[in-house]
Amino acid sequence: MEIAMLILVAWVVVMYFGAEYMRKAAEAKGYGPEYNIFVICFLLGFFGYMYVLTLPDLILREQMKTIADRLNNQKQDEWSINEELPEL
């Protein structure tokens, strides 16, 4: 009975630290506490970890969108300058 209890405690400790690590990874990807990543990973274990690994990176997505918007604005500015030039 003592060995079973020891195994259970060890499993809970490992699951806790794994879930905490995955929660930090999800926060780095832009997911906040409203997604309950810790609970998902703690309860589902390996499948919860795979879930976090497959989440899209929201921060990178926002950065790419900002870059694309700036490039589009820059191209529009160049086109408007070219349209204002007189013909030779």
SETIMAR-510565 format. One record per residue: x negated, y negated, z of N, C-alpha, C, CB in turn. Coordinates in steps of 0.1 Angstrom, whole numbers, padded with zeros to 4 digits, always signed. Each point is the difference from the previous one (the first is absolute). Glycine has a CB too. Layout:
BEGIN
XYZXYZXYZXYZ
...
% end
This chain:
BEGIN
-0008+0012+0000+0008-0012+0000-0009-0013+0000+0018+0013+0012
-0029-0012-0005-0009-0012+0001-0006-0003-0014-0004+0006+0024
+0001+0005-0031-0006-0002-0013+0010-0006-0010-0015+0019+0004
+0027-0015-0003+0011-0006-0009+0002-0015+0003+0011+0023-0001
-0012-0026+0014+0002-0014+0004-0012-0008-0005+0014+0007+0020
-0026-0002-0019-0012-0006-0004+0000-0003-0015-0013+0011+0019
+0018-0001-0027+0001-0001-0014+0010-0011-0004-0006+0025-0003
+0017-0025+0010+0010-0010-0003-0005-0014+0003+0018+0017+0006
-0025-0019+0005-0006-0013+0003-0010-0004-0010+0004+0004+0025
-0012+0005-0029-0010-0003-0010+0006-0004-0013-0016+0016+0011
+0027-0009-0015+0007-0003-0012+0006-0014+0000+0005+0025-0003
+0001-0028+0015+0006-0014+0001-0010-0011-0001+0018+0010+0015
-0030-0007-0009-0011-0010+0000-0005-0002-0014-0006+0006+0023
+0004+0005-0030-0005-0001-0014+0011-0007-0009-0014+0021+0003
+0026-0018-0001+0011-0006-0008+0001-0015+0003+0012+0022-0001
-0014-0026+0013+0001-0014+0004-0011-0008-0007+0009+0007+0023
-0022-0002-0022-0011-0007-0006+0001+0000-0015-0014+0006+0019
+0019+0005-0025+0002+0000-0015+0011-0010-0004-0008+0024+0000
+0019-0024+0007+0011-0009-0003-0005-0015+0002+0017+0018+0007
-0024-0020+0003-0005-0014+0002-0010-0004-0011+0002+0003+0025
-0010+0005-0029-0009-0003-0012+0008-0002-0012-0018+0014+0010
+0028-0006-0013+0008-0002-0012+0009-0013+0001+0000+0025-0003
+0004-0029+0015+0007-0012+0002-0009-0012-0004+0014+0010+0019
-0026-0010-0015-0010-0010-0003-0002-0001-0015-0011+0003+0022
+0010+0009-0028-0002+0001-0015+0012-0006-0007-0014+0020+0003
+0026-0018+0002+0012-0005-0006+0001-0015+0002+0012+0022+0004
-0016-0027+0007-0001-0015+0002-0010-0006-0009+0006+0003+0024
-0017+0003-0027-0010-0005-0009+0006+0000-0015-0019+0009+0015
+0029-0001-0017+0006+0000-0013+0012-0010-0001-0007+0024-0003
+0010-0030+0014+0011-0010+0000+0013+0004+0006-0011-0009-0019
+0011+0021+0026+0013+0005+0006+0000-0003+0015+0001+0018-0018
+0009-0025+0022+0001-0004+0014+0007+0011+0009+0001-0024-0008
+0002+0020+0020+0006+0009+0010+0015+0004-0004-0015-0010+0018
+0021+0003-0027+0014+0004-0004+0000+0013-0008+0006-0025+0000
-0017+0030-0004+0000+0012-0008-0002+0012+0009-0009-0012-0019
+0006+0010+0032-0001+0011+0010-0010+0011-0005+0023-0004+0008
-0035+0000-0013-0010+0009-0005-0005+0009+0011-0006-0017-0018
+0004+0012+0030-0005+0008+0011+0009+0011+0003-0011-0020+0010
+0024+0018-0009+0009+0010+0003+0001+0011-0011+0013-0017+0013
-0013+0012-0025+0000+0009-0012-0012+0010+0001+0012-0017-0014
-0024+0011+0016-0012+0008+0000-0001+0009+0012-0011-0018-0013
+0016+0013+0024-0001+0008+0012+0010+0012-0001-0006-0020+0014
+0017+0018-0019+0010+0011-0001-0003+0010-0012+0017-0015+0010
-0021+0009-0021-0002+0009-0012-0015+0005-0002+0019-0013-0010
-0028+0007+0018-0014+0005-0001-0006-0002-0014+0005+0016+0017
-0010-0006-0023-0007+0000-0013+0009-0007-0010-0013+0021+0006
+0026-0018-0007+0009-0005-0010+0002-0015+0002+0011+0022-0001
-0012-0027+0013+0001-0014+0003-0013-0007-0004+0015+0004+0019
-0026+0003-0018-0013-0006-0004+0000-0001-0016-0012+0010+0020
+0017+0000-0026+0001-0001-0015+0010-0011-0004-0005+0025-0002
+0015-0027+0009+0009-0011-0003-0007-0013+0001+0019+0013+0009
-0027-0016+0001-0007-0012+0001-0010-0002-0011+0003+0001+0025
-0010+0010-0028-0010-0001-0011+0006-0003-0013-0014+0016+0012
+0026-0012-0015+0007-0003-0013+0007-0013+0000+0002+0024-0003
-0001-0031+0014+0007-0013+0000-0008-0010-0009+0009+0004+0023
-0002-0012-0031-0007-0010-0009-0005-0011+0009+0015+0005-0019
-0026-0011+0015-0006-0011+0007+0007-0013-0003-0023+0012+0000
+0030-0017+0010+0008-0012-0002-0008-0012-0001+0019+0010+0012
-0030-0011-0004-0009-0011+0000-0007-0001-0014-0004+0002+0025
-0001+0009-0030-0007+0000-0013+0010-0004-0011-0016+0017+0008
+0028-0012-0007+0010-0004-0010+0003-0015+0000+0010+0023+0003
-0009-0029+0009+0002-0014+0001-0012-0008-0006+0015+0004+0021
-0027+0000-0018-0011-0006-0005-0001+0001-0015-0012+0005+0021
+0016+0006-0027+0000+0002-0014+0010-0009-0007-0008+0023+0003
+0020-0024+0004+0010-0009-0005-0004-0015+0000+0017+0017+0008
-0024-0021+0002-0005-0014+0001-0010-0002-0011+0004+0000+0025
-0013+0009-0027-0010-0002-0011+0007+0000-0014-0017+0012+0014
+0027-0004-0016+0007+0000-0013+0007-0013-0002+0002+0025+0001
+0005-0030+0010+0007-0013-0001-0010-0011-0003+0018+0008+0016
-0029-0008-0010-0010-0011-0002-0005+0001-0015-0007+0000+0025
+0004+0012-0029-0004+0001-0014+0010-0004-0010-0015+0019+0007
+0028-0016-0005+0011-0005-0008+0001-0015+0000+0012+0022+0004
-0013-0028+0008+0000-0014+0000-0011-0007-0007+0012+0002+0022
-0024+0004-0021-0012-0005-0006+0002+0001-0016-0015+0007+0020
+0020+0004-0025+0003+0001-0014+0010-0010-0005-0006+0024+0001
+0016-0026+0007+0011-0010-0004-0006-0014+0000+0017+0015+0010
-0026-0018-0001-0007-0013+0000-0008-0002-0012+0000+0000+0025
-0008+0011-0029-0008-0001-0012+0009-0002-0013-0018+0015+0012
+0029-0008-0012+0009-0001-0012+0006-0014-0001+0005+0024+0002
-0002-0030+0009+0006-0013+0000-0010-0010-0004+0016+0006+0018
-0029-0004-0014-0010-0010-0005-0002+0002-0015-0012+0001+0023
+0012+0011-0028-0002+0002-0014+0011-0006-0009-0013+0021+0006
+0025-0020+0000+0012-0006-0008-0001-0015+0000+0014+0020+0007
-0020-0026+0002-0001-0015+0001-0011-0006-0010+0009+0002+0024
-0018+0007-0028-0011-0005-0009+0006-0005-0014-0016+0016+0012
+0011-0026-0017+0004-0005-0013-0006+0009-0011+0002-0023+0008
+0005+0024-0019-0005+0008-0011-0011-0008-0007+0022+0012-0003
-0032-0004-0003-0011-0007-0007+0002+0000-0014-0015+0008+0018
% end
